[in-house]
Structures are given as C-alpha cells and as structure tokens.
C-alpha cells in the first residue's frame, strides 16, 4: 500500500480563496519538494471555494517546467476537487505541457 503525503491547499494558503499566483507558489514549493524526494502526494482541495487559473498555473502548471509528465502523473493525485475546478485544472495542465514543450 502506498503511503501518501497529504497536502491541503486550504491549510497551505490559509484561506478558501485560492486566487493569487503568490499563494500558488506556496503550494508549488511543497509539491516540488515532495516530487524531488519521489514521494507520493495526495493534493486535497477540501474547503477551497474559489480557484483561479493564475493560482493553478503557479501551483501545478509550473511543475511541468521542472519535472517530466510521467513523474508528476505517477506521484501526484488530487482529491476533493469540484467538477468545474477539475475542468480548469485540466486546461491549466494541458496549457503547461504545451508551453514547456516549446517555451
């Protein structure tokens, strides 16, 4: 059984409003450290009420400039994310993959 590091976006940001890239950077730093250590990550969106592309670009999209897609996909899982936020996350990830493929 895999042992995940649980990262709560709400706890890292300290608010249900996840809108700024500076708050996204805080999440990115936690995610990047765990990925560098090859740790399995469970990223929780519980209690997050507002999410923007700027926040997701800084927190998750930026990972694709540092780590390869397979590494991220193998180690990073998300939970407690609303359906419309999941669509936004997918769009951010798709754009990040395209951007970092040919910046």
OpenMM code with the backbone's topology and positions (N, CA, C; nanometers):
from openmm import Vec3, app, unit

residues = "UNK UNK UNK UNK UNK UNK UNK UNK UNK UNK UNK UNK UNK UNK UNK UNK UNK UNK UNK UNK UNK UNK UNK UNK UNK UNK UNK UNK UNK UNK UNK UNK UNK UNK UNK UNK UNK UNK UNK UNK UNK UNK UNK UNK UNK UNK UNK UNK UNK UNK UNK UNK UNK UNK UNK UNK UNK UNK UNK UNK UNK UNK UNK UNK UNK UNK UNK UNK UNK UNK UNK UNK UNK UNK UNK UNK UNK UNK UNK UNK UNK UNK UNK UNK UNK UNK UNK UNK UNK UNK UNK UNK UNK UNK UNK UNK UNK UNK UNK UNK UNK UNK UNK".split()
positions = [
    Vec3(0.0841, -0.1195, 0.0000),
    Vec3(0.0000, 0.0000, 0.0000),
    Vec3(0.0881, 0.1251, 0.0000),
    Vec3(0.0518, 0.2193, -0.0852),
    Vec3(0.1296, 0.3426, -0.0968),
    Vec3(0.0997, 0.4355, 0.0203),
    Vec3(0.2023, 0.5017, 0.0654),
    Vec3(0.1864, 0.5995, 0.1736),
    Vec3(0.2008, 0.7395, 0.1123),
    Vec3(0.0915, 0.8120, 0.1129),
    Vec3(0.0884, 0.9444, 0.0525),
    Vec3(0.1193, 1.0545, 0.1531),
    Vec3(0.1852, 1.1587, 0.1046),
    Vec3(0.1938, 1.2835, 0.1789),
    Vec3(0.0675, 1.3598, 0.1408),
    Vec3(-0.0120, 1.3991, 0.2379),
    Vec3(-0.1330, 1.4764, 0.2079),
    Vec3(-0.0979, 1.6247, 0.2214),
    Vec3(-0.1236, 1.6984, 0.1146),
    Vec3(-0.1036, 1.8433, 0.1159),
    Vec3(-0.2408, 1.9066, 0.0986),
    Vec3(-0.2824, 1.9819, 0.1988),
    Vec3(-0.4100, 2.0519, 0.1946),
    Vec3(-0.3868, 2.1941, 0.1437),
    Vec3(-0.4433, 2.2241, 0.0288),
    Vec3(-0.4296, 2.3589, -0.0270),
    Vec3(-0.4852, 2.4615, 0.0705),
    Vec3(-0.5990, 2.4312, 0.1306),
    Vec3(-0.6613, 2.5219, 0.2277),
    Vec3(-0.5649, 2.5541, 0.3426),
    Vec3(-0.4958, 2.4526, 0.3937),
    Vec3(-0.4026, 2.4754, 0.5047),
    Vec3(-0.2789, 2.5524, 0.4611),
    Vec3(-0.2271, 2.5232, 0.3429),
    Vec3(-0.1072, 2.5927, 0.2944),
    Vec3(-0.1379, 2.7402, 0.2698),
    Vec3(-0.2508, 2.7672, 0.2053),
    Vec3(-0.2877, 2.9047, 0.1714),
    Vec3(-0.3454, 2.9774, 0.2931),
    Vec3(-0.4155, 2.9043, 0.3786),
    Vec3(-0.4766, 2.9654, 0.4960),
    Vec3(-0.6079, 3.0343, 0.4656),
    Vec3(-0.6686, 2.9960, 0.3544),
    Vec3(-0.7924, 3.0604, 0.3114),
    Vec3(-0.8626, 2.9703, 0.2103),
    Vec3(-0.9957, 2.9822, 0.1987),
    Vec3(-1.0667, 2.9077, 0.0951),
    Vec3(-1.0540, 2.9745, -0.0428),
    Vec3(-0.9944, 3.0932, -0.0464),
    Vec3(-0.9795, 3.1694, -0.1712),
    Vec3(-0.8400, 3.1471, -0.2284),
    Vec3(-0.8312, 3.0691, -0.3324),
    Vec3(-0.7033, 3.0358, -0.3955),
    Vec3(-0.6992, 3.1059, -0.5303),
    Vec3(-0.6560, 3.2323, -0.5262),
    Vec3(-0.6669, 3.3151, -0.6456),
    Vec3(-0.5350, 3.3761, -0.6917),
    Vec3(-0.4383, 3.3941, -0.6043),
    Vec3(-0.3161, 3.4644, -0.6435),
    Vec3(-0.2031, 3.3679, -0.6780),
    Vec3(-0.1161, 3.4129, -0.7658),
    Vec3(-0.0018, 3.3298, -0.8023),
    Vec3(0.0960, 3.3181, -0.6849),
    Vec3(0.0998, 3.4174, -0.5959),
    Vec3(0.1896, 3.4067, -0.4791),
    Vec3(0.1424, 3.2959, -0.3844),
    Vec3(0.0115, 3.2801, -0.3690),
    Vec3(-0.0393, 3.1670, -0.2898),
    Vec3(-0.0120, 3.0354, -0.3622),
    Vec3(-0.0255, 3.0366, -0.4944),
    Vec3(0.0056, 2.9179, -0.5735),
    Vec3(0.1513, 2.8772, -0.5583),
    Vec3(0.2383, 2.9758, -0.5463),
    Vec3(0.3812, 2.9490, -0.5292),
    Vec3(0.4079, 2.8724, -0.3993),
    Vec3(0.3338, 2.9027, -0.2952),
    Vec3(0.3489, 2.8304, -0.1678),
    Vec3(0.3172, 2.6824, -0.1857),
    Vec3(0.2112, 2.6550, -0.2597),
    Vec3(0.1724, 2.5162, -0.2863),
    Vec3(0.2771, 2.4498, -0.3754),
    Vec3(0.3230, 2.5222, -0.4775),
    Vec3(0.4254, 2.4693, -0.5675),
    Vec3(0.5494, 2.4246, -0.4893),
    Vec3(0.5936, 2.5048, -0.3964),
    Vec3(0.7143, 2.4712, -0.3196),
    Vec3(0.6972, 2.3395, -0.2450),
    Vec3(0.5805, 2.3177, -0.1878),
    Vec3(0.5533, 2.1905, -0.1181),
    Vec3(0.5504, 2.0734, -0.2159),
    Vec3(0.4821, 2.0947, -0.3286),
    Vec3(0.4715, 1.9885, -0.4286),
    Vec3(0.6084, 1.9540, -0.4876),
    Vec3(0.6854, 2.0557, -0.5221),
    Vec3(0.8170, 2.0332, -0.5831),
    Vec3(0.9095, 1.9583, -0.4875),
    Vec3(0.9073, 1.9938, -0.3597),
    Vec3(0.9920, 1.9251, -0.2618),
    Vec3(0.9550, 1.7775, -0.2524),
    Vec3(0.8259, 1.7480, -0.2516),
    Vec3(0.7810, 1.6092, -0.2431),
    Vec3(0.8147, 1.5322, -0.3705),
    Vec3(0.7990, 1.5955, -0.4856),
    Vec3(0.8322, 1.5288, -0.6115),
    Vec3(0.9822, 1.5021, -0.6223),
    Vec3(1.0628, 1.5970, -0.5777),
    Vec3(1.2091, 1.5767, -0.5792),
    Vec3(1.2487, 1.4593, -0.4915),
    Vec3(1.1729, 1.4378, -0.3845),
    Vec3(1.2013, 1.3277, -0.2920),
    Vec3(1.1317, 1.1980, -0.3365),
    Vec3(1.0695, 1.2003, -0.4541),
    Vec3(0.9972, 1.0836, -0.5073),
    Vec3(0.8899, 1.0324, -0.4122),
    Vec3(0.8180, 1.1235, -0.3495),
    Vec3(0.7101, 1.0877, -0.2571),
    Vec3(0.5761, 1.0925, -0.3282),
    Vec3(0.4889, 1.0017, -0.2928),
    Vec3(0.3516, 1.0044, -0.3435),
    Vec3(0.2769, 1.1177, -0.2740),
    Vec3(0.2007, 1.1934, -0.3516),
    Vec3(0.1327, 1.3120, -0.2992),
    Vec3(-0.0171, 1.3007, -0.3233),
    Vec3(-0.0934, 1.3333, -0.2203),
    Vec3(-0.2379, 1.3468, -0.2319),
    Vec3(-0.2687, 1.4939, -0.2058),
    Vec3(-0.3043, 1.5658, -0.3112),
    Vec3(-0.3308, 1.7088, -0.3021),
    Vec3(-0.4796, 1.7297, -0.2802),
    Vec3(-0.5145, 1.7829, -0.1634),
    Vec3(-0.6543, 1.8000, -0.1259),
    Vec3(-0.7030, 1.9422, -0.1538),
    Vec3(-0.8168, 1.9494, -0.2214),
    Vec3(-0.8830, 2.0768, -0.2483),
    Vec3(-0.9990, 2.1006, -0.1503),
    Vec3(-1.0078, 2.0207, -0.0458),
    Vec3(-1.1162, 2.0342, 0.0516),
    Vec3(-1.1164, 2.1760, 0.1102),
    Vec3(-1.2345, 2.2331, 0.1229),
    Vec3(-1.2598, 2.3665, 0.1782),
    Vec3(-1.2174, 2.4807, 0.0863),
    Vec3(-1.1711, 2.4507, -0.0334),
    Vec3(-1.1385, 2.5560, -0.1301),
    Vec3(-1.2679, 2.5957, -0.2004),
    Vec3(-1.3015, 2.7245, -0.1930),
    Vec3(-1.4273, 2.7706, -0.2530),
    Vec3(-1.4057, 2.8469, -0.3831),
    Vec3(-1.2890, 2.9093, -0.3979),
    Vec3(-1.2605, 2.9873, -0.5181),
    Vec3(-1.1212, 2.9511, -0.5686),
    Vec3(-1.1143, 2.9203, -0.6969),
    Vec3(-0.9901, 2.8751, -0.7581),
    Vec3(-0.9746, 2.9471, -0.8911),
    Vec3(-0.8539, 2.9982, -0.9182),
    Vec3(-0.8310, 3.0673, -1.0455),
    Vec3(-0.7194, 2.9999, -1.1248),
    Vec3(-0.7170, 3.0299, -1.2534),
    Vec3(-0.6108, 2.9778, -1.3394),
    Vec3(-0.4747, 3.0304, -1.2944),
    Vec3(-0.4673, 3.1551, -1.2484),
    Vec3(-0.3393, 3.2109, -1.2028),
    Vec3(-0.2832, 3.1284, -1.0870),
    Vec3(-0.3695, 3.0932, -0.9938),
    Vec3(-0.3272, 3.0105, -0.8801),
    Vec3(-0.2807, 2.8731, -0.9286),
    Vec3(-0.3588, 2.8099, -1.0160),
    Vec3(-0.3245, 2.6763, -1.0643),
    Vec3(-0.2000, 2.6759, -1.1526),
    Vec3(-0.1805, 2.7817, -1.2307),
    Vec3(-0.0579, 2.7907, -1.3106),
    Vec3(0.0647, 2.7936, -1.2215),
    Vec3(0.0573, 2.8715, -1.1141),
    Vec3(0.1714, 2.8836, -1.0232),
    Vec3(0.1920, 2.7571, -0.9408),
    Vec3(0.0841, 2.6950, -0.8968),
    Vec3(0.0970, 2.5806, -0.8068),
    Vec3(0.1229, 2.4496, -0.8787),
    Vec3(0.0544, 2.4261, -0.9896),
    Vec3(0.0635, 2.2959, -1.0570),
    Vec3(0.1237, 2.3080, -1.1967),
    Vec3(0.0810, 2.4048, -1.2747),
    Vec3(0.1334, 2.4187, -1.4110),
    Vec3(0.2841, 2.4328, -1.4146),
    Vec3(0.3379, 2.5055, -1.3209),
    Vec3(0.4817, 2.5298, -1.3122),
    Vec3(0.5626, 2.3999, -1.2925),
    Vec3(0.4984, 2.2982, -1.2355),
    Vec3(0.5668, 2.1704, -1.2133),
    Vec3(0.6175, 2.1103, -1.3440),
    Vec3(0.5446, 2.1350, -1.4529),
    Vec3(0.5801, 2.0762, -1.5818),
    Vec3(0.7061, 2.1374, -1.6420),
    Vec3(0.7523, 2.2484, -1.5872),
    Vec3(0.8791, 2.3063, -1.6296),
    Vec3(0.9976, 2.2467, -1.5560),
    Vec3(0.9706, 2.1761, -1.4467),
    Vec3(1.0760, 2.1187, -1.3629),
    Vec3(1.0809, 1.9670, -1.3702),
    Vec3(0.9650, 1.9048, -1.3793),
    Vec3(0.9541, 1.7583, -1.3755),
    Vec3(0.8897, 1.7087, -1.5042),
    Vec3(0.9198, 1.5852, -1.5415),
    Vec3(0.8552, 1.5324, -1.6612),
    Vec3(0.7135, 1.4863, -1.6269),
    Vec3(0.6321, 1.4793, -1.7297),
    Vec3(0.4903, 1.4492, -1.7121),
    Vec3(0.4668, 1.3147, -1.6428),
    Vec3(0.5425, 1.2135, -1.6799),
    Vec3(0.5243, 1.0809, -1.6207),
    Vec3(0.5517, 1.0838, -1.4705),
    Vec3(0.6556, 1.1539, -1.4304),
    Vec3(0.6898, 1.1640, -1.2878),
    Vec3(0.5747, 1.2283, -1.2103),
    Vec3(0.5208, 1.3362, -1.2640),
    Vec3(0.4086, 1.4058, -1.1988),
    Vec3(0.2862, 1.3141, -1.1942),
    Vec3(0.2553, 1.2528, -1.3063),
    Vec3(0.1370, 1.1669, -1.3146),
    Vec3(0.1472, 1.0475, -1.2193),
    Vec3(0.2670, 0.9912, -1.2072),
    Vec3(0.2866, 0.8746, -1.1195),
    Vec3(0.2736, 0.9098, -0.9713),
    Vec3(0.3153, 1.0296, -0.9342),
    Vec3(0.3239, 1.0625, -0.7916),
    Vec3(0.2156, 1.1560, -0.7394),
    Vec3(0.1539, 1.2358, -0.8232),
    Vec3(0.0587, 1.3375, -0.7773),
    Vec3(-0.0847, 1.2967, -0.8069),
    Vec3(-0.1644, 1.2885, -0.7026),
    Vec3(-0.3079, 1.2621, -0.7145),
    Vec3(-0.3828, 1.3773, -0.6477),
    Vec3(-0.5025, 1.4068, -0.6979),
    Vec3(-0.5844, 1.5129, -0.6383),
    Vec3(-0.7122, 1.4528, -0.5820),
    Vec3(-0.7673, 1.5198, -0.4802),
    Vec3(-0.8944, 1.4759, -0.4220),
    Vec3(-0.9758, 1.5973, -0.3799),
    Vec3(-1.1033, 1.5738, -0.3592),
    Vec3(-1.1963, 1.6766, -0.3093),
    Vec3(-1.2034, 1.7983, -0.4009),
    Vec3(-1.1930, 1.7764, -0.5299),
    Vec3(-1.1975, 1.8887, -0.6237),
    Vec3(-1.3341, 1.8888, -0.6937),
    Vec3(-1.3954, 2.0060, -0.7007),
    Vec3(-1.5252, 2.0210, -0.7672),
    Vec3(-1.5098, 1.9964, -0.9173),
    Vec3(-1.6153, 1.9525, -0.9809),
    Vec3(-1.6100, 1.9171, -1.1231),
    Vec3(-1.5655, 2.0340, -1.2101),
    Vec3(-1.6198, 2.1540, -1.1863),
    Vec3(-1.5814, 2.2691, -1.2690),
    Vec3(-1.4358, 2.3086, -1.2431),
    Vec3(-1.3880, 2.2910, -1.1197),
    Vec3(-1.2481, 2.3198, -1.0886),
    Vec3(-1.1572, 2.2152, -1.1530),
    Vec3(-1.2045, 2.0929, -1.1624),
    Vec3(-1.1279, 1.9869, -1.2276),
    Vec3(-1.1086, 2.0187, -1.3763),
    Vec3(-1.2113, 2.0736, -1.4395),
    Vec3(-1.2008, 2.1134, -1.5804),
    Vec3(-1.0977, 2.2252, -1.5960),
    Vec3(-1.0978, 2.3208, -1.5037),
    Vec3(-0.9992, 2.4292, -1.5066),
    Vec3(-0.8590, 2.3735, -1.4865),
    Vec3(-0.8442, 2.2818, -1.3930),
    Vec3(-0.7142, 2.2195, -1.3673),
    Vec3(-0.6639, 2.1474, -1.4925),
    Vec3(-0.7509, 2.0746, -1.5588),
    Vec3(-0.7111, 2.0034, -1.6804),
    Vec3(-0.6642, 2.1010, -1.7875),
    Vec3(-0.7346, 2.2118, -1.8030),
    Vec3(-0.6970, 2.3139, -1.9018),
    Vec3(-0.5601, 2.3732, -1.8685),
    Vec3(-0.5366, 2.4020, -1.7408),
    Vec3(-0.4078, 2.4575, -1.6976),
    Vec3(-0.2950, 2.3582, -1.7249),
    Vec3(-0.3171, 2.2320, -1.6924),
    Vec3(-0.2153, 2.1289, -1.7147),
    Vec3(-0.1875, 2.1126, -1.8644),
    Vec3(-0.2911, 2.1068, -1.9455),
    Vec3(-0.2730, 2.0936, -2.0902),
    Vec3(-0.1925, 2.2109, -2.1458),
    Vec3(-0.2239, 2.3317, -2.1026),
    Vec3(-0.1516, 2.4506, -2.1483),
    Vec3(-0.0071, 2.4491, -2.1007),
    Vec3(0.0162, 2.4059, -1.9772),
    Vec3(0.1523, 2.3995, -1.9238),
    Vec3(0.2363, 2.2996, -2.0021),
    Vec3(0.1780, 2.1845, -2.0337),
    Vec3(0.2516, 2.0832, -2.1108),
    Vec3(0.2902, 2.1381, -2.2477),
    Vec3(0.1988, 2.2078, -2.3130),
    Vec3(0.2292, 2.2681, -2.4429),
    Vec3(0.3374, 2.3752, -2.4304),
    Vec3(0.3239, 2.4603, -2.3300),
    Vec3(0.4190, 2.5690, -2.3108),
    Vec3(0.5605, 2.5167, -2.2843),
    Vec3(0.5731, 2.4237, -2.1907),
    Vec3(0.7054, 2.3761, -2.1536),
    Vec3(0.7653, 2.2814, -2.2570),
    Vec3(0.6824, 2.2313, -2.3480),
    Vec3(0.7333, 2.1510, -2.4582),
    Vec3(0.8138, 2.2396, -2.5542),
    Vec3(0.7669, 2.3648, -2.5700),
    Vec3(0.8336, 2.4597, -2.6578),
    Vec3(0.8153, 2.6020, -2.6044),
    Vec3(0.8878, 2.6365, -2.4963),
    Vec3(0.8697, 2.7692, -2.4343),
    Vec3(0.9161, 2.8814, -2.5250),
] * unit.nanometer
topology = app.Topology()
chain = topology.addChain("A")
for resn in residues:
    res = topology.addResidue(resn, chain)
    for name in ("N", "CA", "C"):
        topology.addAtom(name, app.Element.getBySymbol(name[0]), res)
